[in-house]
Amino acid sequence: MKVPARQSGQGMTEYIVIVALIAVAAIAVYQFFGETVRSQTAGIALEVSGKSASSAISAAQSSADNAEGEGTTKKGLSAYTNDNSR
């Protein structure tokens, strides 16, 4: 039995919507934890190469603390300022 073209197009659209939602969620997670993950990866690379990673570990901890504080700040367009003087 052959599936009508219209119905298979609907299935493709549903997959595109799901992929888009996953991408938006991934971007949000990366905004919160991206700097922390980069610092930890840099620390691992330094340790593997035989160097001290204490500065990268400190940077990762600082980034994690900043990410924790991000959850308590209210964000939205009400906090937007159109400051073009920079």
PDB file of N, CA, C and O in Angstrom:
ATOM      1  N   MET A   1       0.846  -1.175   0.000  1.00  0.00           N
ATOM      2  CA  MET A   1       0.000   0.000   0.000  1.00  0.00           C
ATOM      3  C   MET A   1       0.891   1.238   0.000  1.00  0.00           C
ATOM      4  O   MET A   1       1.774   1.374   0.848  1.00  0.00           O
ATOM      5  N   LYS A   2       0.665   2.114  -0.927  1.00  0.00           N
ATOM      6  CA  LYS A   2       1.480   3.319  -1.072  1.00  0.00           C
ATOM      7  C   LYS A   2       0.896   4.459  -0.228  1.00  0.00           C
ATOM      8  O   LYS A   2      -0.311   4.699  -0.231  1.00  0.00           O
ATOM      9  N   VAL A   3       1.792   5.160   0.499  1.00  0.00           N
ATOM     10  CA  VAL A   3       1.376   6.283   1.335  1.00  0.00           C
ATOM     11  C   VAL A   3       1.210   7.504   0.439  1.00  0.00           C
ATOM     12  O   VAL A   3       2.095   7.809  -0.360  1.00  0.00           O
ATOM     13  N   PRO A   4       0.088   8.203   0.563  1.00  0.00           N
ATOM     14  CA  PRO A   4      -0.090   9.414  -0.253  1.00  0.00           C
ATOM     15  C   PRO A   4       1.004  10.439   0.041  1.00  0.00           C
ATOM     16  O   PRO A   4       1.495  10.527   1.166  1.00  0.00           O
ATOM     17  N   ALA A   5       1.377  11.202  -0.966  1.00  0.00           N
ATOM     18  CA  ALA A   5       2.451  12.199  -0.837  1.00  0.00           C
ATOM     19  C   ALA A   5       2.138  13.226   0.245  1.00  0.00           C
ATOM     20  O   ALA A   5       3.035  13.671   0.961  1.00  0.00           O
ATOM     21  N   ARG A   6       0.887  13.595   0.363  1.00  0.00           N
ATOM     22  CA  ARG A   6       0.501  14.604   1.355  1.00  0.00           C
ATOM     23  C   ARG A   6       0.759  14.104   2.768  1.00  0.00           C
ATOM     24  O   ARG A   6       1.209  14.869   3.621  1.00  0.00           O
ATOM     25  N   GLN A   7       0.482  12.839   3.026  1.00  0.00           N
ATOM     26  CA  GLN A   7       0.670  12.288   4.362  1.00  0.00           C
ATOM     27  C   GLN A   7       2.158  12.157   4.700  1.00  0.00           C
ATOM     28  O   GLN A   7       2.544  12.410   5.842  1.00  0.00           O
ATOM     29  N   SER A   8       2.994  11.772   3.748  1.00  0.00           N
ATOM     30  CA  SER A   8       4.424  11.666   4.030  1.00  0.00           C
ATOM     31  C   SER A   8       5.033  13.051   4.244  1.00  0.00           C
ATOM     32  O   SER A   8       5.989  13.186   5.008  1.00  0.00           O
ATOM     33  N   GLY A   9       4.506  14.067   3.594  1.00  0.00           N
ATOM     34  CA  GLY A   9       4.957  15.436   3.828  1.00  0.00           C
ATOM     35  C   GLY A   9       4.619  15.908   5.226  1.00  0.00           C
ATOM     36  O   GLY A   9       5.380  16.661   5.834  1.00  0.00           O
ATOM     37  N   GLN A  10       3.484  15.468   5.736  1.00  0.00           N
ATOM     38  CA  GLN A  10       3.098  15.812   7.100  1.00  0.00           C
ATOM     39  C   GLN A  10       4.069  15.188   8.092  1.00  0.00           C
ATOM     40  O   GLN A  10       4.443  15.833   9.072  1.00  0.00           O
ATOM     41  N   GLY A  11       4.480  13.958   7.861  1.00  0.00           N
ATOM     42  CA  GLY A  11       5.437  13.299   8.744  1.00  0.00           C
ATOM     43  C   GLY A  11       6.771  14.022   8.752  1.00  0.00           C
ATOM     44  O   GLY A  11       7.389  14.177   9.805  1.00  0.00           O
ATOM     45  N   MET A  12       7.218  14.464   7.586  1.00  0.00           N
ATOM     46  CA  MET A  12       8.481  15.202   7.490  1.00  0.00           C
ATOM     47  C   MET A  12       8.389  16.519   8.248  1.00  0.00           C
ATOM     48  O   MET A  12       9.348  16.918   8.908  1.00  0.00           O
ATOM     49  N   THR A  13       7.263  17.190   8.164  1.00  0.00           N
ATOM     50  CA  THR A  13       7.070  18.449   8.882  1.00  0.00           C
ATOM     51  C   THR A  13       7.128  18.227  10.384  1.00  0.00           C
ATOM     52  O   THR A  13       7.695  19.039  11.116  1.00  0.00           O
ATOM     53  N   GLU A  14       6.543  17.132  10.843  1.00  0.00           N
ATOM     54  CA  GLU A  14       6.588  16.834  12.275  1.00  0.00           C
ATOM     55  C   GLU A  14       8.020  16.591  12.734  1.00  0.00           C
ATOM     56  O   GLU A  14       8.408  17.050  13.808  1.00  0.00           O
ATOM     57  N   TYR A  15       8.802  15.886  11.947  1.00  0.00           N
ATOM     58  CA  TYR A  15      10.205  15.665  12.304  1.00  0.00           C
ATOM     59  C   TYR A  15      10.988  16.974  12.329  1.00  0.00           C
ATOM     60  O   TYR A  15      11.843  17.161  13.196  1.00  0.00           O
ATOM     61  N   ILE A  16      10.715  17.866  11.409  1.00  0.00           N
ATOM     62  CA  ILE A  16      11.400  19.161  11.373  1.00  0.00           C
ATOM     63  C   ILE A  16      11.066  19.968  12.622  1.00  0.00           C
ATOM     64  O   ILE A  16      11.947  20.610  13.195  1.00  0.00           O
ATOM     65  N   VAL A  17       9.814  19.945  13.049  1.00  0.00           N
ATOM     66  CA  VAL A  17       9.408  20.668  14.262  1.00  0.00           C
ATOM     67  C   VAL A  17      10.119  20.088  15.482  1.00  0.00           C
ATOM     68  O   VAL A  17      10.585  20.840  16.338  1.00  0.00           O
ATOM     69  N   ILE A  18      10.209  18.769  15.572  1.00  0.00           N
ATOM     70  CA  ILE A  18      10.893  18.132  16.699  1.00  0.00           C
ATOM     71  C   ILE A  18      12.364  18.503  16.714  1.00  0.00           C
ATOM     72  O   ILE A  18      12.906  18.834  17.768  1.00  0.00           O
ATOM     73  N   VAL A  19      13.019  18.454  15.558  1.00  0.00           N
ATOM     74  CA  VAL A  19      14.436  18.816  15.471  1.00  0.00           C
ATOM     75  C   VAL A  19      14.633  20.281  15.860  1.00  0.00           C
ATOM     76  O   VAL A  19      15.606  20.610  16.538  1.00  0.00           O
ATOM     77  N   ALA A  20      13.736  21.153  15.445  1.00  0.00           N
ATOM     78  CA  ALA A  20      13.842  22.568  15.798  1.00  0.00           C
ATOM     79  C   ALA A  20      13.701  22.768  17.309  1.00  0.00           C
ATOM     80  O   ALA A  20      14.430  23.571  17.890  1.00  0.00           O
ATOM     81  N   LEU A  21      12.789  22.061  17.942  1.00  0.00           N
ATOM     82  CA  LEU A  21      12.627  22.170  19.398  1.00  0.00           C
ATOM     83  C   LEU A  21      13.867  21.666  20.133  1.00  0.00           C
ATOM     84  O   LEU A  21      14.286  22.261  21.126  1.00  0.00           O
ATOM     85  N   ILE A  22      14.450  20.581  19.653  1.00  0.00           N
ATOM     86  CA  ILE A  22      15.675  20.069  20.269  1.00  0.00           C
ATOM     87  C   ILE A  22      16.808  21.074  20.102  1.00  0.00           C
ATOM     88  O   ILE A  22      17.595  21.280  21.026  1.00  0.00           O
ATOM     89  N   ALA A  23      16.898  21.703  18.926  1.00  0.00           N
ATOM     90  CA  ALA A  23      17.944  22.702  18.689  1.00  0.00           C
ATOM     91  C   ALA A  23      17.783  23.899  19.620  1.00  0.00           C
ATOM     92  O   ALA A  23      18.773  24.393  20.159  1.00  0.00           O
ATOM     93  N   VAL A  24      16.574  24.368  19.816  1.00  0.00           N
ATOM     94  CA  VAL A  24      16.334  25.504  20.714  1.00  0.00           C
ATOM     95  C   VAL A  24      16.705  25.128  22.144  1.00  0.00           C
ATOM     96  O   VAL A  24      17.305  25.931  22.859  1.00  0.00           O
ATOM     97  N   ALA A  25      16.356  23.920  22.565  1.00  0.00           N
ATOM     98  CA  ALA A  25      16.716  23.471  23.911  1.00  0.00           C
ATOM     99  C   ALA A  25      18.230  23.369  24.064  1.00  0.00           C
ATOM    100  O   ALA A  25      18.775  23.736  25.106  1.00  0.00           O
ATOM    101  N   ALA A  26      18.908  22.875  23.036  1.00  0.00           N
ATOM    102  CA  ALA A  26      20.367  22.755  23.091  1.00  0.00           C
ATOM    103  C   ALA A  26      21.027  24.123  23.172  1.00  0.00           C
ATOM    104  O   ALA A  26      22.014  24.292  23.888  1.00  0.00           O
ATOM    105  N   ILE A  27      20.497  25.097  22.449  1.00  0.00           N
ATOM    106  CA  ILE A  27      21.037  26.458  22.495  1.00  0.00           C
ATOM    107  C   ILE A  27      20.855  27.048  23.891  1.00  0.00           C
ATOM    108  O   ILE A  27      21.756  27.711  24.406  1.00  0.00           O
ATOM    109  N   ALA A  28      19.707  26.815  24.498  1.00  0.00           N
ATOM    110  CA  ALA A  28      19.465  27.333  25.848  1.00  0.00           C
ATOM    111  C   ALA A  28      20.427  26.713  26.855  1.00  0.00           C
ATOM    112  O   ALA A  28      20.967  27.416  27.709  1.00  0.00           O
ATOM    113  N   VAL A  29      20.644  25.413  26.764  1.00  0.00           N
ATOM    114  CA  VAL A  29      21.579  24.744  27.674  1.00  0.00           C
ATOM    115  C   VAL A  29      22.989  25.260  27.447  1.00  0.00           C
ATOM    116  O   VAL A  29      23.736  25.477  28.401  1.00  0.00           O
ATOM    117  N   TYR A  30      23.355  25.456  26.190  1.00  0.00           N
ATOM    118  CA  TYR A  30      24.692  25.954  25.874  1.00  0.00           C
ATOM    119  C   TYR A  30      24.886  27.368  26.418  1.00  0.00           C
ATOM    120  O   TYR A  30      25.984  27.710  26.856  1.00  0.00           O
ATOM    121  N   GLN A  31      23.850  28.185  26.398  1.00  0.00           N
ATOM    122  CA  GLN A  31      23.950  29.539  26.945  1.00  0.00           C
ATOM    123  C   GLN A  31      24.273  29.507  28.429  1.00  0.00           C
ATOM    124  O   GLN A  31      25.052  30.328  28.913  1.00  0.00           O
ATOM    125  N   PHE A  32      23.686  28.571  29.151  1.00  0.00           N
ATOM    126  CA  PHE A  32      23.926  28.478  30.593  1.00  0.00           C
ATOM    127  C   PHE A  32      25.265  27.835  30.925  1.00  0.00           C
ATOM    128  O   PHE A  32      25.972  28.301  31.819  1.00  0.00           O
ATOM    129  N   PHE A  33      25.622  26.767  30.213  1.00  0.00           N
ATOM    130  CA  PHE A  33      26.757  25.956  30.625  1.00  0.00           C
ATOM    131  C   PHE A  33      27.905  25.923  29.628  1.00  0.00           C
ATOM    132  O   PHE A  33      28.877  25.206  29.862  1.00  0.00           O
ATOM    133  N   GLY A  34      27.839  26.658  28.540  1.00  0.00           N
ATOM    134  CA  GLY A  34      28.866  26.600  27.506  1.00  0.00           C
ATOM    135  C   GLY A  34      30.248  26.988  27.995  1.00  0.00           C
ATOM    136  O   GLY A  34      31.225  26.293  27.718  1.00  0.00           O
ATOM    137  N   GLU A  35      30.336  28.079  28.711  1.00  0.00           N
ATOM    138  CA  GLU A  35      31.639  28.547  29.189  1.00  0.00           C
ATOM    139  C   GLU A  35      32.223  27.573  30.210  1.00  0.00           C
ATOM    140  O   GLU A  35      33.433  27.349  30.236  1.00  0.00           O
ATOM    141  N   THR A  36      31.377  27.003  31.035  1.00  0.00           N
ATOM    142  CA  THR A  36      31.835  26.029  32.022  1.00  0.00           C
ATOM    143  C   THR A  36      32.405  24.793  31.337  1.00  0.00           C
ATOM    144  O   THR A  36      33.468  24.304  31.721  1.00  0.00           O
ATOM    145  N   VAL A  37      31.708  24.288  30.333  1.00  0.00           N
ATOM    146  CA  VAL A  37      32.171  23.103  29.612  1.00  0.00           C
ATOM    147  C   VAL A  37      33.474  23.399  28.882  1.00  0.00           C
ATOM    148  O   VAL A  37      34.376  22.562  28.877  1.00  0.00           O
ATOM    149  N   ARG A  38      33.593  24.572  28.264  1.00  0.00           N
ATOM    150  CA  ARG A  38      34.844  24.928  27.574  1.00  0.00           C
ATOM    151  C   ARG A  38      36.005  24.989  28.555  1.00  0.00           C
ATOM    152  O   ARG A  38      37.097  24.512  28.244  1.00  0.00           O
ATOM    153  N   SER A  39      35.795  25.562  29.723  1.00  0.00           N
ATOM    154  CA  SER A  39      36.853  25.658  30.726  1.00  0.00           C
ATOM    155  C   SER A  39      37.256  24.277  31.242  1.00  0.00           C
ATOM    156  O   SER A  39      38.441  24.007  31.432  1.00  0.00           O
ATOM    157  N   GLN A  40      36.285  23.416  31.466  1.00  0.00           N
ATOM    158  CA  GLN A  40      36.596  22.072  31.936  1.00  0.00           C
ATOM    159  C   GLN A  40      37.349  21.282  30.868  1.00  0.00           C
ATOM    160  O   GLN A  40      38.285  20.546  31.182  1.00  0.00           O
ATOM    161  N   THR A  41      36.943  21.433  29.609  1.00  0.00           N
ATOM    162  CA  THR A  41      37.639  20.748  28.521  1.00  0.00           C
ATOM    163  C   THR A  41      39.071  21.249  28.404  1.00  0.00           C
ATOM    164  O   THR A  41      39.994  20.465  28.181  1.00  0.00           O
ATOM    165  N   ALA A  42      39.252  22.543  28.555  1.00  0.00           N
ATOM    166  CA  ALA A  42      40.607  23.101  28.513  1.00  0.00           C
ATOM    167  C   ALA A  42      41.441  22.557  29.663  1.00  0.00           C
ATOM    168  O   ALA A  42      42.620  22.257  29.476  1.00  0.00           O
ATOM    169  N   GLY A  43      40.860  22.424  30.843  1.00  0.00           N
ATOM    170  CA  GLY A  43      41.558  21.864  31.993  1.00  0.00           C
ATOM    171  C   GLY A  43      41.974  20.424  31.754  1.00  0.00           C
ATOM    172  O   GLY A  43      43.090  20.032  32.096  1.00  0.00           O
ATOM    173  N   ILE A  44      41.089  19.639  31.173  1.00  0.00           N
ATOM    174  CA  ILE A  44      41.407  18.245  30.862  1.00  0.00           C
ATOM    175  C   ILE A  44      42.549  18.175  29.856  1.00  0.00           C
ATOM    176  O   ILE A  44      43.474  17.378  30.016  1.00  0.00           O
ATOM    177  N   ALA A  45      42.487  19.007  28.822  1.00  0.00           N
ATOM    178  CA  ALA A  45      43.548  19.017  27.809  1.00  0.00           C
ATOM    179  C   ALA A  45      44.890  19.406  28.420  1.00  0.00           C
ATOM    180  O   ALA A  45      45.921  18.827  28.077  1.00  0.00           O
ATOM    181  N   LEU A  46      44.879  20.377  29.315  1.00  0.00           N
ATOM    182  CA  LEU A  46      46.122  20.782  29.966  1.00  0.00           C
ATOM    183  C   LEU A  46      46.680  19.659  30.842  1.00  0.00           C
ATOM    184  O   LEU A  46      47.881  19.391  30.816  1.00  0.00           O
ATOM    185  N   GLU A  47      45.823  19.013  31.606  1.00  0.00           N
ATOM    186  CA  GLU A  47      46.275  17.927  32.474  1.00  0.00           C
ATOM    187  C   GLU A  47      46.819  16.756  31.659  1.00  0.00           C
ATOM    188  O   GLU A  47      47.823  16.154  32.038  1.00  0.00           O
ATOM    189  N   VAL A  48      46.171  16.431  30.550  1.00  0.00           N
ATOM    190  CA  VAL A  48      46.640  15.331  29.704  1.00  0.00           C
ATOM    191  C   VAL A  48      47.999  15.658  29.104  1.00  0.00           C
ATOM    192  O   VAL A  48      48.832  14.768  28.932  1.00  0.00           O
ATOM    193  N   SER A  49      48.229  16.927  28.786  1.00  0.00           N
ATOM    194  CA  SER A  49      49.510  17.315  28.201  1.00  0.00           C
ATOM    195  C   SER A  49      50.599  17.482  29.255  1.00  0.00           C
ATOM    196  O   SER A  49      51.748  17.758  28.909  1.00  0.00           O
ATOM    197  N   GLY A  50      50.264  17.319  30.532  1.00  0.00           N
ATOM    198  CA  GLY A  50      51.262  17.376  31.590  1.00  0.00           C
ATOM    199  C   GLY A  50      51.429  18.737  32.227  1.00  0.00           C
ATOM    200  O   GLY A  50      52.349  18.939  33.020  1.00  0.00           O
ATOM    201  N   LYS A  51      50.565  19.669  31.899  1.00  0.00           N
ATOM    202  CA  LYS A  51      50.643  21.013  32.479  1.00  0.00           C
ATOM    203  C   LYS A  51      49.627  21.154  33.600  1.00  0.00           C
ATOM    204  O   LYS A  51      48.711  20.342  33.726  1.00  0.00           O
ATOM    205  N   SER A  52      49.793  22.179  34.404  1.00  0.00           N
ATOM    206  CA  SER A  52      48.858  22.447  35.485  1.00  0.00           C
ATOM    207  C   SER A  52      47.586  23.077  34.930  1.00  0.00           C
ATOM    208  O   SER A  52      47.641  23.964  34.078  1.00  0.00           O
ATOM    209  N   ALA A  53      46.469  22.621  35.408  1.00  0.00           N
ATOM    210  CA  ALA A  53      45.177  23.132  34.940  1.00  0.00           C
ATOM    211  C   ALA A  53      44.469  23.934  36.020  1.00  0.00           C
ATOM    212  O   ALA A  53      43.250  24.097  35.972  1.00  0.00           O
ATOM    213  N   SER A  54      45.220  24.438  36.995  1.00  0.00           N
ATOM    214  CA  SER A  54      44.572  25.136  38.107  1.00  0.00           C
ATOM    215  C   SER A  54      43.830  26.388  37.646  1.00  0.00           C
ATOM    216  O   SER A  54      42.763  26.700  38.174  1.00  0.00           O
ATOM    217  N   SER A  55      44.384  27.111  36.661  1.00  0.00           N
ATOM    218  CA  SER A  55      43.681  28.314  36.176  1.00  0.00           C
ATOM    219  C   SER A  55      42.410  27.938  35.419  1.00  0.00           C
ATOM    220  O   SER A  55      41.393  28.623  35.534  1.00  0.00           O
ATOM    221  N   ALA A  56      42.461  26.849  34.641  1.00  0.00           N
ATOM    222  CA  ALA A  56      41.264  26.406  33.915  1.00  0.00           C
ATOM    223  C   ALA A  56      40.208  25.891  34.889  1.00  0.00           C
ATOM    224  O   ALA A  56      39.014  26.093  34.673  1.00  0.00           O
ATOM    225  N   ILE A  57      40.640  25.231  35.954  1.00  0.00           N
ATOM    226  CA  ILE A  57      39.693  24.746  36.965  1.00  0.00           C
ATOM    227  C   ILE A  57      39.031  25.922  37.672  1.00  0.00           C
ATOM    228  O   ILE A  57      37.830  25.890  37.939  1.00  0.00           O
ATOM    229  N   SER A  58      39.802  26.953  37.974  1.00  0.00           N
ATOM    230  CA  SER A  58      39.235  28.155  38.604  1.00  0.00           C
ATOM    231  C   SER A  58      38.258  28.843  37.670  1.00  0.00           C
ATOM    232  O   SER A  58      37.206  29.314  38.102  1.00  0.00           O
ATOM    233  N   ALA A  59      38.604  28.902  36.377  1.00  0.00           N
ATOM    234  CA  ALA A  59      37.702  29.513  35.396  1.00  0.00           C
ATOM    235  C   ALA A  59      36.413  28.713  35.272  1.00  0.00           C
ATOM    236  O   ALA A  59      35.335  29.292  35.133  1.00  0.00           O
ATOM    237  N   ALA A  60      36.514  27.385  35.321  1.00  0.00           N
ATOM    238  CA  ALA A  60      35.321  26.545  35.246  1.00  0.00           C
ATOM    239  C   ALA A  60      34.427  26.766  36.463  1.00  0.00           C
ATOM    240  O   ALA A  60      33.204  26.830  36.332  1.00  0.00           O
ATOM    241  N   GLN A  61      35.031  26.882  37.643  1.00  0.00           N
ATOM    242  CA  GLN A  61      34.244  27.118  38.851  1.00  0.00           C
ATOM    243  C   GLN A  61      33.559  28.479  38.801  1.00  0.00           C
ATOM    244  O   GLN A  61      32.396  28.611  39.182  1.00  0.00           O
ATOM    245  N   SER A  62      34.284  29.485  38.331  1.00  0.00           N
ATOM    246  CA  SER A  62      33.706  30.823  38.201  1.00  0.00           C
ATOM    247  C   SER A  62      32.547  30.821  37.214  1.00  0.00           C
ATOM    248  O   SER A  62      31.513  31.441  37.462  1.00  0.00           O
ATOM    249  N   SER A  63      32.724  30.121  36.091  1.00  0.00           N
ATOM    250  CA  SER A  63      31.659  30.030  35.084  1.00  0.00           C
ATOM    251  C   SER A  63      30.446  29.302  35.640  1.00  0.00           C
ATOM    252  O   SER A  63      29.308  29.682  35.364  1.00  0.00           O
ATOM    253  N   ALA A  64      30.687  28.252  36.425  1.00  0.00           N
ATOM    254  CA  ALA A  64      29.576  27.516  37.027  1.00  0.00           C
ATOM    255  C   ALA A  64      28.818  28.404  38.005  1.00  0.00           C
ATOM    256  O   ALA A  64      27.588  28.367  38.057  1.00  0.00           O
ATOM    257  N   ASP A  65      29.544  29.199  38.778  1.00  0.00           N
ATOM    258  CA  ASP A  65      28.891  30.125  39.707  1.00  0.00           C
ATOM    259  C   ASP A  65      28.061  31.162  38.954  1.00  0.00           C
ATOM    260  O   ASP A  65      26.955  31.504  39.373  1.00  0.00           O
ATOM    261  N   ASN A  66      28.602  31.662  37.839  1.00  0.00           N
ATOM    262  CA  ASN A  66      27.853  32.624  37.024  1.00  0.00           C
ATOM    263  C   ASN A  66      26.596  31.992  36.437  1.00  0.00           C
ATOM    264  O   ASN A  66      25.541  32.623  36.384  1.00  0.00           O
ATOM    265  N   ALA A  67      26.717  30.734  35.992  1.00  0.00           N
ATOM    266  CA  ALA A  67      25.556  30.038  35.427  1.00  0.00           C
ATOM    267  C   ALA A  67      24.488  29.823  36.491  1.00  0.00           C
ATOM    268  O   ALA A  67      23.295  29.910  36.202  1.00  0.00           O
ATOM    269  N   GLU A  68      24.913  29.544  37.721  1.00  0.00           N
ATOM    270  CA  GLU A  68      23.963  29.361  38.811  1.00  0.00           C
ATOM    271  C   GLU A  68      23.216  30.672  39.080  1.00  0.00           C
ATOM    272  O   GLU A  68      22.015  30.653  39.351  1.00  0.00           O
ATOM    273  N   GLY A  69      23.910  31.796  39.009  1.00  0.00           N
ATOM    274  CA  GLY A  69      23.281  33.092  39.224  1.00  0.00           C
ATOM    275  C   GLY A  69      22.343  33.489  38.101  1.00  0.00           C
ATOM    276  O   GLY A  69      21.422  34.279  38.311  1.00  0.00           O
ATOM    277  N   GLU A  70      22.566  32.944  36.900  1.00  0.00           N
ATOM    278  CA  GLU A  70      21.700  33.257  35.760  1.00  0.00           C
ATOM    279  C   GLU A  70      20.276  32.779  35.998  1.00  0.00           C
ATOM    280  O   GLU A  70      19.323  33.380  35.500  1.00  0.00           O
ATOM    281  N   GLY A  71      20.130  31.701  36.755  1.00  0.00           N
ATOM    282  CA  GLY A  71      18.801  31.158  36.994  1.00  0.00           C
ATOM    283  C   GLY A  71      17.945  32.042  37.881  1.00  0.00           C
ATOM    284  O   GLY A  71      16.719  31.927  37.870  1.00  0.00           O
ATOM    285  N   THR A  72      18.569  32.920  38.647  1.00  0.00           N
ATOM    286  CA  THR A  72      17.805  33.764  39.555  1.00  0.00           C
ATOM    287  C   THR A  72      17.452  35.118  38.949  1.00  0.00           C
ATOM    288  O   THR A  72      16.599  35.827  39.482  1.00  0.00           O
ATOM    289  N   THR A  73      18.092  35.485  37.850  1.00  0.00           N
ATOM    290  CA  THR A  73      17.794  36.780  37.237  1.00  0.00           C
ATOM    291  C   THR A  73      16.622  36.637  36.283  1.00  0.00           C
ATOM    292  O   THR A  73      16.510  35.653  35.550  1.00  0.00           O
ATOM    293  N   LYS A  74      15.772  37.613  36.305  1.00  0.00           N
ATOM    294  CA  LYS A  74      14.614  37.605  35.421  1.00  0.00           C
ATOM    295  C   LYS A  74      15.024  38.221  34.096  1.00  0.00           C
ATOM    296  O   LYS A  74      15.570  39.323  34.041  1.00  0.00           O
ATOM    297  N   LYS A  75      14.749  37.487  33.034  1.00  0.00           N
ATOM    298  CA  LYS A  75      15.107  37.967  31.705  1.00  0.00           C
ATOM    299  C   LYS A  75      13.843  38.189  30.897  1.00  0.00           C
ATOM    300  O   LYS A  75      12.810  37.564  31.137  1.00  0.00           O
ATOM    301  N   GLY A  76      13.944  39.075  29.954  1.00  0.00           N
ATOM    302  CA  GLY A  76      12.818  39.341  29.080  1.00  0.00           C
ATOM    303  C   GLY A  76      12.997  40.682  28.399  1.00  0.00           C
ATOM    304  O   GLY A  76      13.984  41.384  28.621  1.00  0.00           O
ATOM    305  N   LEU A  77      12.057  41.015  27.592  1.00  0.00           N
ATOM    306  CA  LEU A  77      12.152  42.272  26.858  1.00  0.00           C
ATOM    307  C   LEU A  77      11.978  43.483  27.763  1.00  0.00           C
ATOM    308  O   LEU A  77      12.348  44.593  27.381  1.00  0.00           O
ATOM    309  N   SER A  78      11.427  43.291  28.947  1.00  0.00           N
ATOM    310  CA  SER A  78      11.277  44.434  29.853  1.00  0.00           C
ATOM    311  C   SER A  78      12.642  44.917  30.350  1.00  0.00           C
ATOM    312  O   SER A  78      12.768  46.066  30.774  1.00  0.00           O
ATOM    313  N   ALA A  79      13.667  44.057  30.303  1.00  0.00           N
ATOM    314  CA  ALA A  79      15.008  44.435  30.734  1.00  0.00           C
ATOM    315  C   ALA A  79      15.848  44.979  29.560  1.00  0.00           C
ATOM    316  O   ALA A  79      17.006  45.350  29.751  1.00  0.00           O
ATOM    317  N   TYR A  80      15.278  45.026  28.377  1.00  0.00           N
ATOM    318  CA  TYR A  80      16.003  45.450  27.183  1.00  0.00           C
ATOM    319  C   TYR A  80      16.193  46.964  27.175  1.00  0.00           C
ATOM    320  O   TYR A  80      15.251  47.716  27.421  1.00  0.00           O
ATOM    321  N   THR A  81      17.407  47.401  26.892  1.00  0.00           N
ATOM    322  CA  THR A  81      17.670  48.822  26.700  1.00  0.00           C
ATOM    323  C   THR A  81      18.318  48.989  25.350  1.00  0.00           C
ATOM    324  O   THR A  81      19.200  48.216  24.977  1.00  0.00           O
ATOM    325  N   ASN A  82      17.900  49.966  24.636  1.00  0.00           N
ATOM    326  CA  ASN A  82      18.420  50.216  23.297  1.00  0.00           C
ATOM    327  C   ASN A  82      19.607  51.160  23.415  1.00  0.00           C
ATOM    328  O   ASN A  82      19.522  52.332  23.049  1.00  0.00           O
ATOM    329  N   ASP A  83      20.706  50.639  23.926  1.00  0.00           N
ATOM    330  CA  ASP A  83      21.914  51.437  24.150  1.00  0.00           C
ATOM    331  C   ASP A  83      22.877  51.226  22.995  1.00  0.00           C
ATOM    332  O   ASP A  83      23.630  50.252  22.979  1.00  0.00           O
ATOM    333  N   ASN A  84      22.857  52.117  22.048  1.00  0.00           N
ATOM    334  CA  ASN A  84      23.741  52.013  20.876  1.00  0.00           C
ATOM    335  C   ASN A  84      24.978  52.858  21.009  1.00  0.00           C
ATOM    336  O   ASN A  84      25.676  53.088  20.021  1.00  0.00           O
ATOM    337  N   SER A  85      25.271  53.325  22.203  1.00  0.00           N
ATOM    338  CA  SER A  85      26.400  54.222  22.384  1.00  0.00           C
ATOM    339  C   SER A  85      27.734  53.482  22.449  1.00  0.00           C
ATOM    340  O   SER A  85      28.785  54.122  22.485  1.00  0.00           O
ATOM    341  N   ARG A  86      27.714  52.171  22.465  1.00  0.00           N
ATOM    342  CA  ARG A  86      28.967  51.411  22.551  1.00  0.00           C
ATOM    343  C   ARG A  86      29.658  51.304  21.249  1.00  0.00           C
ATOM    344  O   ARG A  86      30.724  50.693  21.164  1.00  0.00           O
TER     345      ARG A  86
END
